Amino acid sequence: MLITFISDYLWILAMLMTSPLIVTMGLSLSIPLALLGDTLFKHQVKDFVYWCGAILVLVGFTIVNLRTDGPSVYERDSNREDVDD
């Protein structure tokens, strides 16, 4: 019960610090980490398709994080100056 409480608490804190999309994509990183853990600790080599899926998850997480680093639409609109004058 304590582990579940701590996990949910940290998940809520992460959502408050970033966004729900980033946190949910971060949770999906357990897929490539589990695959890596199986390979390193259990010596279970998975198929090429599993590795392709893990790479796609990593690429998706990277793309989402790169897209959210730039200024938001609201910040760009508020910094615009009226050039019609």
Secondary structure, DSSP 8 states (H G I E B T S, - for coil): -HHHHHHHHHHHHHHHHS-HHHHHHHHTTHHHHHHHHHHHHS-----HHHHHHHHHHHHHHHHHHHHHHS--HHHHHHH------
